[in-house]
Structures are given as structure tokens and as C-alpha cells.
Amino acid sequence: MTVGGSAPHRAELGTWPTPLEPAPRLGEALGLDAGDLWIKRDDLTGLGGGGNKVRKLEWICGAALAAGATTLVTTGAPQSNHARLTAAAGARLGLDVVLVLAGHPGSSASGNLALDGLLGADVVWAGDVTGEKLDSAAWQLVEQLRRRGAVPVLIPFGGSSVAGARGYAECGRELLDQAPDMAQVFAAVGSGGTMAGLVAELGPHRVTGVHCGAVADPARTVAALVSGLTGTPCEADTLTLRLDQVGEGYAALTEPVMTALTAAARTEGLLLDPVYTGRAMAGLAAAVRDGHLTRGQRTVFLHSGGLPGFFGHPAALSRAQARLATDH
């Protein structure tokens, strides 16, 4: 079975509400006023190192438990934050977890992958596949598990389903309580569920997504999830999506992202990752430069977590370590 649509049940996995913190020094460094930039700390969701996937997994796992699942199966890249947090959710709930990851054994053993092992997940390597072929490998595994007597549930890539997006509609409601005067929320867009939930609650005019290269058509992906969540059509062209931070691809470190990582760390002690939150912050910086964001308006940056992935990203590690030898 797969879990995606209606999800009347919820598993309690996180700590809510997450804090909303001012970031005056970073705001000024980016060209905003000191009171403009605020950080929604969804890296502090509690479970398994934290991150945005916890909100989605509460609803997805709630539905899985209600369906009598014994095993969670999901897919991802080798350094998938979603895979790590699915492993953590399984550990919390007493469910087996199998991660079907693109790539080959031995390609990496650090970052999120190390935590996957610590959390007790099994990893099945699918080879050099993406998209539909990775999904197909996961479905084959589900059938194998079923024949062995397990009750497996396949969780969509990134936890991005209508059920999962409910978690970010809830985040939108938290933000309305914490910052009713906010003008914009900036969020990384991976598999699309985070932006979709925010748009469903806040409207497309207050949410800017920064594409990270995880899906081929982020606008259509997000719009479909918004439509499923709200029950009314969402047109892709009503969404605000920045496509300018992908660079050479999902796993490639760009100079704007390295600049964003450094600025956040050195002005606020805020640690971002090189794939998602680093791209989102680079997109926010670009939005200030091109006039999409202006001084005097409250801007919320959604910190969606992902720090363990930094330690599985050789280029980011190398750049950070090189500064130890050059800074005084």
C-alpha cells in the first residue's frame, strides 16, 4: 500500500510550535533592516536531528499505523534528510524501515547515511536511477516484503503527498499566530510538500520557494499538492518560484550558496546545509538584490534543517575546512 491522500490520524513525533527568532545581523548583511528578517526554526522539530520532514511524517505515519503497517519504505538520494527522519520515525513508533536509495554501496558512509544506520534502517541500493525507476525499485521491494508476511507502506519521495503537506499547512497557521504581519516566507523546494502546505494556508502571494533541483517541474509539483490539499485548483503560474540557485545540479555546491552558508554562520551562528537551506538563503539574498524583497517588511526564512547532510557533502566540508587555514 501507499500513504498519500486523506490522513485522519496523526502520530506525535515533533515539538510544537517551533520558535520564530529574529536575525538582525544577517538581515543587515543581506541589505535589509535589522528588524526585517526572522527565522522559523523547523530545524528544531526534535526527532532524529530535526527538520521539516517531521511535520509531514506525523500525518503520513499516523495513516500508516491506522492501516496496520509494520514496515515503512521510502526513497531518496544517499544523503536524504527525509530518509533519515523516516528511519527516526520508525524507531520512535516501533516500525521497521527500509530505505531505497539511488547509488551504490560504498559511495558514501557519512552524514545522513551514518545516522540511517545508527537509527536501525536497512538500506537497499537501487543503482544509478532517478525518478520513476527509483519508484519502481521501491514498489518491487514492497511486493517482496508483502510476500514475506510484512505489511509495508510506501512513503512518497520526500514525504511530499497531500497527507504530508498537511504538516506545512499547520506550520502556516503557527506563523500566522507568531507573525501576523509577515510579508513573505522563503522556503527551499525539494519534493514540494513544504511549499505546498504553506501556500495552502498563507496564499501564493506570501510564499516564495527556491528550487533546489530535486524534481523536474517544481511549479507543477507544488500546484498539484496545493490543489489536493485545498480541494480547489491551483495554477502553477500563480506560484512564486526562484529557479536561479540550482547551478550545475542538486548535489553541486555553488558560490552563492557557500556565501550564504558563511554569512548565516558568521552573523547569527546559524548553520545551514549546502543543498536545501543554503540554496534558499542564497535565493533570499538574490531577492533582496533584484528588488523582490524590500526594506521595512517582515520576511520569514523557513529553516528546514538538514545539517547532517553538510557532513556528507565533500565540497562543502572542504571549503569550510580550508577557512581554518586562512582565517585569523
Secondary structure, 3 states (H helix, E strand, C coil): CECCCCCCCCCCCCCCCCCEEECHHHHHHHCCCCCCEEEEECCCCCHHHCCCHHHHHHHHHHHHHHCCCCEEEEEECCCCHHHHHHHHHHHHHCCEEEEEECECCCCCCCCHHHHHHHCCCEEEECECCCHHHHHHHHHHHHHHHHHCCCCEEEECHHHCCHHHHHHHHHHHHHHHHHCCCCCEEEEEECCCHHHHHHHHHHCHHHEEEEECCCCCCHHHHHHHHHHHHHCCCCCHHHCEEECCCCCCCCCCCCHHHHHHHHHHHHHHCCCCCCCCHHHHHHHHHHHHHCCCCCCCCCEEEEECCCHHHHCCCHHHHHHHHHHHHHCC
